[in-house]
Amino acid sequence: MTDSPRGASKAAFAFIFLTVALDMLALGIMIPVWPRLVMQLEGGDMGRAAFMTGVSGFLWAAMQFGFSPILGAISDRVGRRPVVLLSNLGLGLDYVLMALAPTIGWLMVGRVLSGITSASFSTASAYIADVTPPEKRAGRFGLLGAAFGLGFVIGPAVGGMLGQVDMRLPFWVSAALSLANAAYGFFILPESLPPEQRSPKLDLRKAQPFAALARLGNEPMLRKFAAVAFVSALAHESLPHTFVLSSGARYGWLERDTGLALMTVGIVSVIVSGGMVRPIVRRLGERKAIYFGYVMGAVGFAMYGLAPTGAMFLMGVPFAGLWSVSGPALQALMSKRIDPQSQGQLQGALSSLRGIADMIGPLVFTRVMMAGTEVTESASGAGAPFSAVGAAARRVLRPDPPGARTARGRISRRIFHFSARRRRR
C-alpha cells in the first residue's frame, strides 16, 4: 500500500478509532471472567487467586511501561501502519493462547504478551498527530479517548454474558475481534508518516522508558506538561481500585449497583470525550480547556469523597466526567512541541507515565482508603481516596508563585532527573 499524504482519509481515522475501541473492548470482555479463571486454575484457592490477579495486573502495566516508547520509536522509523497491524495480529494470537492456557503460568505469559501488543496505543496516538492539523488534534485525541472508554463500557457487560456460556468463550471472541481488525486494516489502512519525515535511524537505547522520559525533560515546559499528565493518570487510578469496596462500605451497594454506577461513569466519559472536547477547546483554547477540566475534576472527586449518600455520589459524576476534557487538550498541546519524526516517542513516553501510574496507583489508593477508615473509625473514611484526588487536582491548579519550588515541579524534576541518570548509566 502506498504512503498517504498528511491529510489521510476519514476511513483511516475510522480504522484507528475502531482499533482502539476493539482493543479496549477485548480487554473489557475479560474483566468479569479473569478472576474466576485464575481461581479455577489455582484449584479454587481464593487467596492465591487474588494474589495472582494482582500480579497479572502489575505485569500488564509493566509491559505497557516498557514497550510503549519502544513501539513508538519503531513507528517513527518504519511508519505507523506495520506497527498497528502487527499489534492487532499479535493481540489476536495472544487471546488464542489465553483461551487455551492449561496452567496459571501460561495464563501469565498471555497477560505479558497482551501488555506488549496493547502498547500500540501510543502508535495510534502518533498516527492521529500525523494526519490531523495541530488546531484540531485535541478533538481527535478526545475521540480516541471516547473509543477507549466505549470498549470498557460495553466490554464487561458482553464478557459477563459470554462467561455464563463458557469461561473461555470471552477470550475466543476477543481473539476473533482482534484478528478481524488486523485483516480489515491490511486492506484499508494507509501509512500516515511519509518516508522523508521518518526518523533516520532506530536507536533502541534511546527508546527505553527512562531514556524516553529523560528526552521529554530536555524542554522544561514539556517536562511540566508531562508531570501534570502523570499526576492526572495517577489520580484516575483511585476509581477502579477502591470504588467497589468504598461504595459497599459507605452505601451498602451490591455488585449490580456498583456495575451500573461504573457504567454511568463510563458513559459520561465517552460523551464528554467524543462530543464535548472539540467545542470546548475551540471556544477556550487548549490551556484554558486544561484548567477547565481540572476544575471540574476537582469538584467531582471532592463530591465523591464527601457524599453521604449514593444519590449525592452520582451527582458528582457529570463534574468528574468533564475532567476528560483536560487529557486530549494537554496531549494536543504537547504534540505541537514535537517534530513529526518524534511523535511516536512522545506518545510512547506518555504511555510509560500511564504505566507507572497503573503500577503504583493500586498500592497508593488502597492504603489511603485503609488510613481513612482507621482515622475516622467509620465507613465514611472509605471516601478518602476521592477526597485526596480532589485536593491534588486543586493543588495542580494553584498558580505557582515566582521562584517557588512547587510539589508539581518537584515531581517533574525527580522523574526526569532519575530518568536522565538511568540513561547515562
N, C-alpha and C positions, 0 to 999 in steps of 0.2 A: 504493500500500500504506500502511496506517495505521501510525502510530508505536506501538511496543510499550512497555509499562512496563519498569522496570529488570529485572524477572525475566523476561528473554526466554526463549523456548522452547529446549529442547535441540536442536531442529532448526537453530536459528540458530547456536548454538555449533558444531554439527557442520559447518555450511557454512563458518564461519570456519576451522575446523580443516582442512577439505578444501581451502579456498582456499590456505592457506599450504603444505599438502603438495603440491598441484598446481603452485604457483609454483616451489617448490624442485625438484620432480620435473622440470619443464620445463627449469630451469637445469641440473640434473644430467645430463639426457639429452644436452645439448650438449657436456659435458666431453670425451668421447672423440673427438668429430669436429671440434671447433672448431679446434684447431691444424692438423689436416690440411686443413681447408677454407681456412684462412688461407694455408697454404703453397701450395695449389693456385692460389689467386687471385694469389699472389706469384710464380707461374711456377716453383715448386719451389725457390726460394731459402730455405734453412733459416735462415740468419742473419737475413734480413729478416723471415721468418715469426715467429721467436722474438721479435724486437723488437716487431712489431705485435701479437702475442699479449699481451705485457706492456702495451702501450699500451691495448689493449681492456679489460684488467682494471682499469687505472687509471681509464679513462673511466667504467666501470660503477660503481666505488666512489665516484668524484667526483659522479656523478649521485645516488647514494644519500645522500651527504653533503649535497648542495644541496637536494634536493627532499623528503626525508623530513619535515623540520619544516614545509615549505610545505603538503604534503598533510595533515599532521596538523592544522595550523591551519585549513585549509579544512574538514576534517571537524568541527572544533569549531564552525564557523559554520553549515554546511549539513547536518550529520549524517554518520554513518559510511557509510550504505548507498550513496549515489551515488558516493562516492569509491572504495569497494571494487569496485563493479560496473564503473565506468568504467576502473578499473585493469585488471581482468580482460579487458575488451574490448580496451583498448589493447595489453595484452601479447600477446593472441592475434593481433591485426593486425600487431604488430611481428615476431612469429615468421614470419608470411607474407612480410613484407618481407625478412627474412634468408634465408628459403628461396629467394627469387627473386633475391637480390643478385647482380648481374653483375660487380661490381668490389669491391676491398677497401674503397673509400670508402663504398659503400652498406652494406657489412657493418658498418663502424664506426658509421655512422648508426643502424643497427639496434641495436647494442650500447648506444649512448647512450640511445635510446628505451627499451630494456629496463631500464636502470638507473633511469629515471624512473618507469616503470609499476610496477616491482618495489618501489618505495619505499613502497608502501601497507602494508608490514608494520607500520609504526608505527600506521596506522589500525586494522589488525586487532587490535593490542595494546590500543588505546584502546577498541575495541568490547568486548573481554574485560573491561576495567576497568569499563565501563558496566554490564554485565549480571551481574557477579559480586560478591557481598558481599566486603568487604575481607579478612575472615579466610580466604576460600577462593581469593583471587587467585593466590597462589603456585602452588597446584596447577594452576589453569587455565593460567597462564603456562608451567608445566612441560609441559603437554600441547601447548601451542603450539610449544615448543621441540622436542618429540618429532615433531611434524608437519614442522618444519624439517629435522630430522635424517633422517626417514624418506625424504624426497624425495631427499636426497643419497646415501642408502644404495642405493636402488633405481634412481635415475636413470642413473648411469654404466653399470650393467650393461645396462639397456634400451637406452641410447644406443649402446653398443658393438655390440649385436646388430643394431639398425636401421641403423647406419652401414655394416655389412658388406653390406647390401642396396643402399643408396644413401646417399651422403654428405649429401644434402639431406633425406632422409626424417625424421631426428630433429626437424628444425625444423617440418615439417608436422604431426607427431604432437604436438609441444608446442603448436602453434597450435590444433589441434583440442581438446586438453585445456582450454586457457585459454578458448576461445570457448564450449565446452560448459558450463564452470563459470559463466561470465557469464550464459548463458541460464538455467541452473538457479537461480542466485541471484536473478534478476529475479523469479521466482515464489515463492521460498521465504524469502528473507532479509528480516526486519523491520528497521525502524530501531531503534537502541539508545539514541539520545540525544534525549529529548523536547525540543520547541521551547523550553520555559521554562528548560532547562538549557544551552542553546547560547550561545556567545559572542555578545555583542550586535553586534559588527562584525568585519569581516575587515581586519586591517592587515598587509599582506604585508611591510612593512618589519620588523615585529616577528617575522615568521615566517622571516626569513632565518637561515641556520645559525648565524652568530655571535651574532645577536640572541637566538635561542632558547637558545643555550648560556649567554649572559650572564644571561638571566632565571633559569636554574637557579642561577646564582651568587648571586642575591639572598638565598638562605637558606643559611647556612653548612653545615648538616648535609646538605642536598640536594646541595650542591656537593661535599662529601666522598664521598657515595654515588656521584655521577656520575663522580668521578675514579677510584674503585675499579672502576666498570663499564668505564671506558676502559682501565685497566691490564689488566683481565681479558680484554677483547676483543683487545687488542694481543698478550697472551700466547698466546691461542689461534691467532693467525696463524702461530706458529712451526711448527705441524704441517703444514699443507697446502703450505707453500712450501719446506720443507727436507727433508721426510721421505723423498721418493723418492731424492734424492741421498745423504742421510745413511745410509739403510738399505742402499743399494747399496754405498757405500764401506765401511761397518762390517761388514756381514753377508753381502755378496755377493748380496743379494736381487735377483731379476729382476721384470719387470712383474707376473707372476702373484702373486708373493709379496707385493709392496707393495700390490697391489689387494686381496688377501684380508685383509691386516693393517688397511688403512684401512676395509674393510667391517666388520671386527670392532670397531674403534674406534667406528664409526658405530652399530652395533647396540647396543653397551653404552650409548652416549649416549642412544639412543632409549628403552631400557629404564629408565634412570635418570630421564630427563625425564618419561616417560609414566606410570611406575608407582611411583617412589620419592620424588618431590618432595613430594607431598601428605602421606604418612605421616611423613616426616622433619620437615617444617615443623610439622605438627600436634603432634609429640612435643617438638621442640626450640624451636619458635618461630622467627620469621624471622631474628633477629640471630644466634642460635647456629647456625642452619642455614647461614647465610652463612659463618661461621667454619669449620664442619664441611666445607663444600665446598672452601674454600681449603686447609685442612689436607690433605685427600685429594688435591687437585690438586698441591700442593707435593710430596707423597710420590711421586705417579705420574710427574710430569715429571722429578723427580730420578732415578727409576729409569730413565726413558727415556734420560736423558743419560749415566748411568753404566753401563748394561747392556753387558757384554762380549759377549753372545750374543743372537741373535734371540729365543730362548726366554725369556730374562730380560726382554727388552724387552716381550714380550707379557704378562708377569706384572704389569707396571705399568699395563696397560690398565684393569682394574677400578677401581684407585685414581684414575687420571686421569679416568675416566668419572664418578666421584662429584662431580667439580668442577661438573657440570651442575646440582647442587642449588643452588649459590650464586646463579646468574643469576636464576632465577624468584623466589627469596626476596628478592633485592635489588630487583628490579623491583616486586614487591608492596609492599615497604616504602616505596619512593619514591612509588608511586601513591597511598598513603594520605595523603601530604602535599600533594596537589594536588587542587583542586576539580574537579568534573565537566566544566566548560566549558574546562578547560585540559589534559585528559588527552591529547588529540591532540598538543599542543605538547610535553608531556613525552616521550611516546613518540617523537616526531619528533626531539627533541634527542638522545635516547639512540641513535637510529638514525644521527644525524650523527656521534656519537662513534664508533660502529662503523665508519662510513665513513672517518673519519680513520685508524682502526686498519688498515682494509683497504688504505689507500693507502700507509702508511709501514711496515706490517709486513713485506712482502716485502723492502724495502730494508734494514731493520734486521737481520732474522734471517739473510738470506743473507750479510751482512757478518760477523755473529757466527760463522757456520759457517766462513767463509773464515779469520777470525782464529784460530779454534780449531784448524783443521788446520795453520796456519802455526806456531803456538806449539808444538804437540805434535809436529809433523813426522810425524804418523801419522793413519790413518783414524779413530782413536778420538776425535780432536778434532772430528769431524763431529757429535758429540752435544752440542756446546757450546750451541746454541740452547735445547735442552731443559733443560740444567743451569741456564742463565740464567733460564728461566721459573720453575723450582723455587725458585731463590734469590729472585726477585722476589716470588713468592707468599708466601714466608716473611717477607719484609720488610713486605708489606702487613699481615700478621697480627700483627706485633710491636706490643705496646702502646705508645702514644705517651707519653713522659714529660711531666710537667707543663711547659707553656711551650715544648715542643720544636717546632722548625720542621722537620717531617719531610719526607722525599722525597715522600711522598704528598701532604702539604699544599702543597709547592712546585708539584707537578704541577697540583693543582686550582686554586691561585691563578693560575698562569701561563695556563692555558687560559681561565679565566673573566675574568681581567683583560684579556687580549688581546681576548676577545670583546666586552667592555664598551667598549674603545677603538674597535673596529670599528663598534659600534652607534652611538656618539656621532658618529663621522665621517659 
